[in-house]
């Protein structure tokens, strides 16, 4: 089958109108989620009832482009199933099905979401409005809010997180068409774009997040949409496209502040449209108001008010001071993440080897200015840390090398070169500033638009038709399939179950122990502190939380609507606040020391309470189990 597929002509999509209409609906709905949340917060009705009423308006606003797509588009364009008999579309389809099934059968487990994104939504719903929480975990306040506003309507109305993966699932569905539309808008041949539209979504960072509630994926859709609509506005002269491009740009920056450098290529596209169609300038002013409302700007103002800095974390060690160190460190991180296959059994050996060299030059020199430099990797791609991956990187390198055989000077278009080159400039700016150990994941939305420049400069039409390239690219990409099947966060099959044979024959087998530990941690992450919650007094309704800033308080809100959580935040100089109003306090050895510099027993003694119960909890695979404790008043409180 693969041999036959390699000789078939790559399909040339006859129209990208369906994708543009579906994307328009998504952008309108996304903007509605942000604006409706802000409006409901203003009136203090950010709750189930408020969202249930507002949901009707959101559906009405976004249904017109969707109805237009379903009612007037060519059915063959929408449901051309024959294209999925070819290797790259088939690979994409397999990724989509596996990601969707994994999202359906497993609850979300995204680490960052449970640390601060979901807890802050619960605090907003509890107060009936968005507000500055001011707890020990500062990320609950200063981090970008875009994905939370998308999750909040479903969470508020249906009281569950199980539907939230559909946000990334729908984004994964839109991605191939948007890649095709943006590439062809940059004058890349339709044949080449029709090949890469299926390959790029199979990158580790996108495929692993397609069934999750990670907040990196949706930004890629907003970026591709902004570029596509801005160039379409220049091509067609339609003001409607300018509006969509600007709103998508606002959503892009609202998703992550690290996306701000991407304003450069979008700005070039819009300026080109304004130059050719001056009539777009005035409508763009009105659209910019909406774009600012849904962008990072409102949070920047709030951050400035509460912290004195628009980023909210001016003293973070992730804000690099030396741009050269940033370029060097992030080049290392990106290089490792881009060359690491989706399944990498040699990861432990690599980590041991690199650990022995971390204090040697030049790595040690980089670490001095880049404290959180991450040069380790995992046996399997994960949504928390995956980058582009070897599959897409290798396919791109081979395509460029293959094009040398058919080398000819391509016909260059000024706007295409300027826009494509500006994405690399934007990446360099981000690399110089951000010292995050998850940098390869955080900049996921940059990846698709880094490819047009080499594709434009190196003619690809012949290279991507070559049998050797298509087979090589397929071999490099296919490891993403087992990574999705055995994904610890959402396994279709579990490796620890498949290797059960070794339990009897090799009881000390290190791989089996590793599998059991990894799957066990992920299995419990959606309710990671359930065992601690079960130790709470049945009458406890207001819980004080005193974990580290890497612990989740979500478990203690359950069942939703019954309990509420209040952060037991240290006063200046680590002074202990009053426990008045709390029915119990949950803390760990690490959390109590991190907040107050004392043990849970000492904390209980200082506030006149007692330690009622404790249990070990393993937060992450690399961590040892940590003791969690339940503190209660020394004397039972009288019923009111």
VENJO-V853333 format. One line per field, one symbol per residue. phi: phi as a letter, one per 20 degrees, with the letter a starting at -180 (. if undefined). A space follows every 10 residues. Layout:
# VENJO-V853333
phi=???
This chain:
# VENJO-V853333
phi=.fffffeeff fdgfbdffff fffgffffff ffgfffffff fgemcfbffg ffffgfffff fefffffgff edefffffce fffeeeffff ffffffffff ffffecffcg fffffbffgf ffffffemaf bffmefefff defgdgffff ffgffffelb efefffffff fffffgffff fffffemfgf ffffeffefg feggfeffef dddfdefgff fffgffffff fffffdnefg ffgfffffff fffffbffeg gfffffffff fffffecgff ffffffffff fffeefggff fffffecnbf fnbfdffeef edffffffff fffffffede ffccfeggff ffffffdfee feffffffdc gdgddebdfb gcffbfdfnf gfffffffff fffffdgbff fedgffffff ffffffffff ffdedefdgf efegffggee fgfffffdgd gfffefffff ffffffefgf fffffdggfb fecdffffeg gffeecfdgf ffffgfffff fffeffbfdg ffgfefgfef dddedceffd edeggeeefg nddcdcfeef egmmfeffeg ndeacdbcgf ffffecmceg ffffffdmdc eeabbecdfc ffefgdfdcd dcgfdgeffe
